[in-house]
Amino acid sequence: MSALVYCPFPDAASAREVGQKLLAEGLIGCINIGAPIHSLFEWAGEHGEGEECPALLKTDASLLERAIARLEDLHPYEAPAILGWPCIAGKATAGWLAGLDGGNGSNVQQ
């Protein structure tokens, strides 16, 4: 089974940097970095707003918890919003993501 992770970043550069590390470590197969969005939020009892860049990361469900934990370590926010879930993928996508090695040195290249 495949999995997706959604996470906003302060800017596209930080999303790209974290995404490249997760790719190099074999924890994700792809990161899609979106155009800036306007976020309204509550943090530490106060309301705020700002611009962020959303990212959608694709991985295999067997790597989901490791990918989330590593993303949390690498993310520039103190307490990043990271949401991950298993999902059903098309055969080609599921096969591609099932080939991720999670840092075991045998990544399938696409």
C-alpha angles and dihedrals in degrees: 000000000000128000140205131210123199120199134157119221131198090245143351093259093060091045090052093048093050092042092053091052093049090048092049090050092052093240097120135026097207145001122205111201114200134208116274116287130196112244129199113193149160117232129168091352095307133101119235143164138202148141120282138169115236120219131195115198124196122211144142116277090238088064098040099102093044092047092050093047092049092045088053090052094048100039116108094222119090091229109012122197103242121172122180133177140169114249142179114257134188116268095258094048093044091050092049094049092043086062093064111115103203092226097319094121101247104096118167108230120222 
